[in-house]
Amino acid sequence: MKIYLDGKLVENEDAKISVFDHGFLYGDGIFEGIRAYNGRIFRLKEHLDRLLASAKAINLTIPMQQKDIEKAVIKTLLANKLSDAYIRLIITRGRGDLGLDPRNCTKPPTVVVIADNISMYSEELYENGMEVVTVSTRRIRQDSLSPNVKSLNYLNNILAKMEAVRSGVMEAIMLNSEGYVVECTGDNIFLIKNEILYTPSGAEGALVGITRDAIMELAKNKLKIQVKEGRLSTYDVYTADECFLTGTAAEVIPVIAADSRQIADGKPGKITLKLIKEFKNLTRLTGTPIK
Ligand SMILES: Cc1ncc(COP(=O)(O)O)c(C=O)c1O
């Protein structure tokens, strides 16, 4: 595997960064998870726009133009001969002396692109749907760190994931400090009730996902169903007709039970399955060609 590191493609075993990198020392950095399908990179511009917004939010000056980052992603895919892949793009504050102050980072930001083939959940879970649990770890408050900064600080999500795994399932529903449903540890959550699609609004503290946007567009434009963003409770999850999660890594996965409450008949919902089919079409027919 070839890794893009600070302008060069290096072998996996040579892809090393300094222990003085503030991304390593403090999680001071940002990232994007991007997918390529069938030789096209899905919604690359949206991902790079979000990356640049995250950089601005933490006052990190990225040492490259957006088009150069795009080239770095394509170069990494071509070097690894991948037409279907999961891409991890990371930019840290860079190397510097110990101490939180970013001014300590005298070296330019570290830029890394990894391209690999990953599936977040087992085929069985995609086929039959997964169970989730609501966990005690609350989603970080927006007045502490905006959920839309896709930062290298994922300890909040990791602690929630650990709670889910301890309960024997693969994913956790995270609540905000007011006790309302926000999202899961690495994906957004959707409910369907009376053929209306619901999802927590960004104001509840969720990362406004790029897959989330694509699914809402498909629901409105292809399935012609109503879409509502707003405030959802665990009661809404338990009493929904259908539930599913979305994310670049997770793609779209049905949820059939939450907190040991079966959702409707305990099978992937019919609208969910239609959206999965539409999403598969969309990802295979649109995106930035890898050339
Ligand atoms: C916390 C969180 N929520 C939601 C998502 C889904 O966002 P996207 O669809 O843009 O990948 C992610 C993706 O990594 C995430 O980490």
The ligand as an SDF file (V2000), in Angstrom:
LIG
                    3D

 16 16  0  0  0  0  0  0  0  0999 V2000
  -19.8070   11.6590   14.3170 C   0  0  0  0  0  0  0  0  0  0  0  0
  -20.1610   11.4560   12.8740 C   0  0  0  0  0  0  0  0  0  0  0  0
  -21.4320   11.6890   12.4930 N   0  0  0  0  0  0  0  0  0  0  0  0
  -21.8300   11.5140   11.2120 C   0  0  0  0  0  0  0  0  0  0  0  0
  -20.9320   11.0770   10.2460 C   0  0  0  0  0  0  0  0  0  0  0  0
  -21.4020   10.8900    8.8150 C   0  0  0  0  0  0  0  0  0  0  0  0
  -20.9280   11.9210    8.0190 O   0  0  0  0  0  0  0  0  0  0  0  0
  -20.6350   11.7170    6.4650 P   0  0  0  0  0  0  0  0  0  0  0  0
  -21.9060   11.2130    5.8580 O   0  0  0  0  0  0  0  0  0  0  0  0
  -20.2980   13.0740    5.9740 O   0  0  0  0  0  0  0  0  0  0  0  0
  -19.5340   10.7540    6.3320 O   0  0  0  0  0  0  0  0  0  0  0  0
  -19.5990   10.8280   10.5960 C   0  0  0  0  0  0  0  0  0  0  0  0
  -18.6460   10.3940    9.5610 C   0  0  0  0  0  0  0  0  0  0  0  0
  -17.5730   10.0740    9.7670 O   0  0  0  0  0  0  0  0  0  0  0  0
  -19.2030   11.0280   11.9350 C   0  0  0  0  0  0  0  0  0  0  0  0
  -17.9470   10.8000   12.3330 O   0  0  0  0  0  0  0  0  0  0  0  0
  1  2  1  0
  2  3  1  0
  2 15  2  0
  3  4  2  0
  4  5  1  0
  5  6  1  0
  5 12  2  0
  6  7  1  0
  7  8  1  0
  8  9  2  0
  8 10  1  0
  8 11  1  0
 12 13  1  0
 12 15  1  0
 13 14  2  0
 15 16  1  0
M  END
$$$$
